[in-house]
Amino acid sequence: MDKNFIGRQEEIRLLQKLQKSGKPEFVAVYGRRRVGKTYLIQQFFENKFSFAASGIIGGKKEDQMFAFTSALAVAGYQGKKPKNWLEAFEMLKTTLEQHNRKGRCIIYIDELPCFDTPKSGFVKALGHFWNTWASLRKNVTLIVCGSATSWMVSNIINNHGGLHNRITHSIYLRPFNLAETEAYLHTLGIYWPRQTVVETYMMLGGVPYYLSLLDKQESLAQNIDRLYFRKNAELSQEYNRLYASLFKSPEPYLRIVEVLGKNKQGMTRSELEEALKTPSSGSLTKQLDNLVHCDLIRRYISKMNGKPKVKDAYYQLVDFFSFFYLTFSKKITTEDYWEQHLNTPVANTWLGLAFERICVAHQYQIRHALGLDRIAVEFYSWRNNTTPKAQIDLIIERADHLINLCEIKYTYSEYTITASEDKKLKARISAFSYATKTKCGIIPTWITPHGLFKNEHSASVQYQVTMDDLFYNPSK
């Protein structure tokens, strides 16, 4: 593998284990577009596949069949063209039996959802291939890969037909965390301060391809203007492409995400239905579930009297790329938009909201910083719609009957707790205790990039988490 390969240690350990398993393996690799699925598989196996094919994004049935047949030819097949997918997989069997060398037989099918064009019968043919041939051979590893997460889950992982319970392992590849993002930037020759890395994460997430577009000779602001706001900017069309790659019918998903993008704190289902002007339905339930599975939105449930109230669940947009794009894409007035709007109210408000999402995405790192690695904890958020309204974005309820109630602030220096803010925090704690009727002890916990400035209001703060704590890498 590439010596500069970053992260993916758990996935690599699993692939190494599968190489030595001595039994047939059927592996599904899925995750958002540009997250590095293909790169991981190609690097690990060093492109040494017995058969490798890739679907054509947006292609018709004949395009997909051409791609598969061309891959058969590379693998050694010299016969006639298949008429359908059952014939295509029969030809794959014959080719592998004739040309596969001794050792592990690695079959790799990338962009799998693309092959499943309407009424093609591709999934049934794939199931037949696995059940009648591949699963009977101890040396076969079949790896299927796709960006259309909801399709992969419905048609492969949770298939109720011929592939029911056939997957032996699934790998859901997530974006890099902050530590991996910093390490990856170093391989690009980019050695920015950690606060700049945090802001990079806010705008691009931990998506390796987006990060690879950064130019080390430019500042972060210059990079963002070039990637988002200049004429023909490289990421100007990525928003629509992302959702088209994840969902075969992306329009309803885009509507949900765009509504959530306008409401920074989250919305209940009933609020979403009203904003979307759509009645409650099973379709909306499925769409919300799919968006949650893709890590584009999160569902969080308030606790009242210690019990979760599912019907009062809130939904919040948490995908960093989408959040940045939806906040600023329609406000473009110049090709140097981001450079000209640094330290403006609209940018600072967004930075604060984005930092809250970073903290939610790095719960493991916060848990480690608080010394809670070995105790059972539950993370959730809380929102009170009564007067006065109150919201707490991150609460950690512990098995030792204590609750870390987290206050999250984004600053460029030590944060100063003022008398009025101290009063507001105490009011929120009181509202939370009254509404939830919790019997746990409440511990105010502050998460800020540079810690708290010491004064009479910070003296009672027992726990602090800083920006450096968020860079903890559990895989090391």
N, C-alpha and C positions, 0 to 999 in steps of 0.2 A: 504493500500500500504506500501511497504518497506519504513521505516523512512529515509533511506539513498538515496531515489530516487532522481536523479539529473535532473534538467531541465524539458523540455516537459510541461511547465505550460499551454501554449495555447492549446496543444493537450488534456491535462487532463480536462481543462475547457470545451472543446467541448464534450468530452465523458460524463462528468457530466451532461451537458445540454441534451444530447441524452437520457440519462437514465430517464429523466423526460419529454420527449417530448410528450408522449401520442399519438404517431403516428408511423407507420412503418418507419424504418431507414435502409438504405443500405449504408454502409461505406467502402470505399476502402482505405487501408493503404499501402503505398509503399515507397520505398527508398532502397538505396544500401545494399548489404550484410553486416551483422555484425553491423548495425547502431542501433539496439535495437527495432525493430518493434514488434517482438514476446514478448520481455520482457515488453514493454509498455502495451500491451493488456492483457497479463497474470497477470501482477501486478495490473492493474486497476480493472480488474474483479475478481481478486484473484482466477483465474482458475475455477470460478463457471459458467460454460457454460452449456446450454441445449444440445448443440452438439458441439464438437470440432474435427476437422480433419486436418491433415497436409499432403501435397503432398510429394512424395519421389523424391528428386533431382536425375535426371538421370534415373528415373524408367520408365518402359514400361507401356502400358495401364493396363495390368493385375496387375502390382505392385500398380498402383494408385487406381484401383478398390478394391484391397485387403486392402489398407490403409483406404479407405472410409468405406468399409464394417465393418472393425474392429472397427472404430469409431462409427458406427451405433450400434454395439453390446454393446459398453460401454454405449451408451445412452438408451439402453433397447430393441433394436430390436432383435428378435429371429427367424425371418423367413428365407426364401431361399435367396441365393446370387443373386444379380441383374445381368442381362445380359448386360445392357447398362446403360448410365448415366440417361436417362429418368426414367428408373425403379429405379435407385439408389435414385433419388430425390423424387420419389413417396414414397419409403420406409422411407425416412427422414420425409416427411409430416406425414405419419402414426405414426411413432415413437414419434414425437413431440406432436401430438394430444393425444396420449395415456399416455405419461409419463411426459410431461412438467408440472411443478407445476405452481401455480398462481404467477403472477408477470411478470417481463420482460423476454422474451424468447430470449436468446443470442445465436446466431449461429455463430461459428467462424471457418473459413476455412483458414488455413495458407498455405504458399507456393502454392498459387492458380495456378500460371502458370504451375506448374508441372503436374497438372491433365489434362491439355489440350494437350494430345498427338495427333499425326497426325490422322486426320479423326475420332476422338473420339466422336465429337459432344458435348463435355463437356460444352462449353460456351452457346450453344443453350439450353441445359438442365437446366443450371443455370438460364438463362433468363426466361424459362418457369416456373421454381420453384418460382422465385420472382413474376412474373406477375400474376400467377394463384392462389398463396397461400400466400406467405409471405407478399406481398404488401397489402393484404386485411385484415391483422391483426394488430391492433393498438399497440400490445405489442411486436412486433418482431423487433429485431435488428440483421441484417445480416452484419457481418464483414468479409471482404476478405482481405488477406494480401499477398504481394509478393515482392521479390527482383528484378524480371525482370521488371524494370521500364518501358521500352518501350512497353513491352507486356501489362502491367497493363493499361497504358495510351491508347493504341490502342484498346484493346479488352474489357476493362471494363469502363474506364472513358469516352472515346470518342467513344464508341461502336455505330455503325450505324444500328445494327439489333435489336433484341429483348430487349437488355439492353440500347437502346438509351435514354439518359436523365433519366435513372433510379437511378443512384447514387445520394443519398441525400447529402452526404458529402465525401470529400476526404482529407486524411491526408498524406502529403509528409514529411517524417521524415528525417531531415538533420542531419549531424554530429554535435557534440557539438561545441560551440564557445570557445574562450580561457577561459572565466570566468567559464563556465560549465566544461571544461577540468580540470582546477585547482581544482574546487570543487570535481570532481570525483576522482582525484588523492588523495585528502585528505581522502576520504572514504577508499582508499587502504593503508592509512598510509604513503603516499608519500608527503613530504612537501619540494619540491624543490623550489629554487628561481624562480622568474617569467621568467627570461631569459632562464632557463633550461626548463620551461614549454613551452615557445615559441618554442624552438628547438625540443622539443618532438612533438609539433603540426606540425612542418615542416616535420617530418619523418613519423608520424602515422596519421596525421589529427585528427579530433575530433571523431574518430570512437571508441565507447565504448569498443568493444571486443578487439581491438588492444591495447588499453590503459590498459585493465585488465590483459594483459600478462606481464606488467612491474613488476619487482621485486624490492621492496623498499630497499633491502640490496645491490643492485648493483647501480653503477653510470649510468647515461643515456647512455654513450658510451658503457659500458659493456652490458647493456640491448639491445642496437641496434646490437651489434655484435652477441649476443645470438639469437636474433629474426630474423636477416637477413643473417648473414655471416657464422655462425658455420655450421658444418655438420648436415644435417637434421634439419636446423633451422625452427622454427615454422611458420614463414611467407615466407619461401622461395618459396612455391607453391601458395601463396595467390593471386599473381598477375593474373595468369591464371584463378584461381577459381573465382575471382571477376568478370571478364568480361564474363565468362561462365554463371554466375548467373544472370547477367544483360541482356544478349542477347543470344537468342537461336542459333544464328550463329555468334560467337564472332570474327571470323578471320578478317573480314574487319575493325571492330572497333579497334582491336589490331594494325593493320597496320597504321591506322590514328593516334592513340595515340602514337605509337612508332616514327613516323615521327615528330610529334609535340614535343615529348620529346627531340629530337635532336636539335630543334630550340627553344631556350629559350625565345625569344621575341615575337613569334607568326608568323603566316603565312597567306597569303591571300588564297582564294580558288584556284586561278590559280596556286599559288606556291605549294599548296598541290597536285593538279592534276598532276603537273610536277614531283613532288617527288614520288608520288604513281604510276606514269606511267599509269594513268587511264584517259579516256576522261570525260568531264563534263556529268553528268547524274543525273536523279532523285534519283537513289540509293544513290549516294554520298550525295545529299541534305538531304535525310532521315537519313542517318547515322550520319551526322554532327548534325542535329536537335536532334536526340536521345542522342548523347553524351552531348549536351548542356543541355537537360532536366535532365540528370543524374548528372549534376554538375561536370562532369569529365573534360570538356573543357568549355571555355567561348568564346562567340562571341562579339567582340567589333568593333564599327564602328567609323571611323574618321569623323570629321566634317569639311567641307570646305564651306566657306561663310555662316556659320551658319546652313547648311543643312546636314543631315546625308547622306553618300554615301554608300548604302547597298552593291553595287557591290565591294566596296573596303574593306569590312569587314575582320577583322583578327580573326584567331582562335588560342587559346593558351591553353596548358595543365595546368589545375589548381588543379587537384586532388593531394593532398600532397603525399599520399602513392605511387601512380603511378610515380610521378615526382622523388621521392627519389629512388624508385626501378630502374627505367630506367636509371637514372644518374650513379648509382653505381653497379648494379647487375652484369654487365659484366666486371667489373674492379677488381673483388675479387682476391687477391693474397695471402691472409692469413685469418685465422679465427678471427683475432683481427684487421680486416681491419679498422674499424671506429676509434678505439682507436689510431691506428698508423697514421691515416691521419688527426687527429685534427690539426687545424691551418695550414693546407697546402693550397696552392693556389686553388686546385680543390675543396676542402671542403669550403673554404671561399667564392669562387665565387658562389657556389651552395647556401650557406646560404643567401647571398644577394638576389639572385633570389627568394628563398623561402619566405623571409621576404616580398618582394614585393607582393607575392601572398597572404600572410596573411593579408596585409593591404587591398587588394582588397576584401578579404572575410569578412572583418570587417568594411565595409563602414558605417554601422549604428553607430558603436562606434566612428569612426572618425568624423562623422557628429555631434554627441553629444559633442565631445571634442571641436569642433569649435563653439559650440553654435548655430547650425543651425537646431535644432529640429523642429522649427515652421515655417520654410521658405521652399518653394519648391526648390528642388535642383535636378540636374541631374549629375550622375557619368558617366564618359567615359574615354577612353584613346585616345592618339593621336600619330600618327607616320608619319614622313615625309620621303619619299624615294628620294627626290631631294638632290643635294649636297649643303651643308653638311647634312648628314642624322641626324635626331633627333627623339627621342621618349620620350613621357611622359606617364607613366603608370597609373597615377591617376589624373583626372581633375574633379573639382567640380564646375559646373556652377549653379549660384544661381539666384533666381528671382529678387534679388536687383541689378542685372546687374554687379555683381562681379564674378570673377573666382578665386578659390583657385587652383593654379597650384602646385601639390605636388611633392616634391623631397624626395625619400625614400632611406635611408641608414641604413645598419645594422652594429652596432659596439658594443663593450663591455664597452665603456665609452662615455663621451660626444664627439660629433662629431665636428671636427674643419673644418670650411669652409676656404679653402686656396684661395689665389688670383686667381690662374688659374681656380679653380672650380667656383668661383664667376663669372668669365668671361664666362665660358661655360654655366652656368645657364642663364645669361643675353642673350647669343646668342640663347639658346633654346626658351626663352620667345619671343624674337624678331622673330624667325622663326615661332613660333606658331601664333603670332599675325598677321604676314604677310600672312601665308597660310590660316588661318581661317577668316581673315578680321573681327575679332571680335571687337565690340565696347565696350565690357565690360572692367572694370578695372581688372588688373592682380595682384593677391596677392601671392607672393612666400610663400609656406607653407612647412615646413620640418617635416618629420615623421622619428624619430630615437628612439631607445630604451631609451636613457638617455638624450635626449635634445642636445642643441648646446653649444659648448664652446664659451664664450663671447670674441669676438675680433672685429676688424673694419668691417669684412665682415658679421658678424651675426647681427650687429646693425640694419640693414634694414629689418630683418625678423620679420614680424608681428605675425605670427601664428606658433606654434610648437605643435606637437602631439607626446607623448611619449608612451613607452611600457605599462605603467600602464593604460593609456587611452584606450588601446585596450582590457583591461580586464573589461570594463564596461558591466554590465549585465542588459539589458533592461527589463527582465522579473521580476526583483525584485522590 
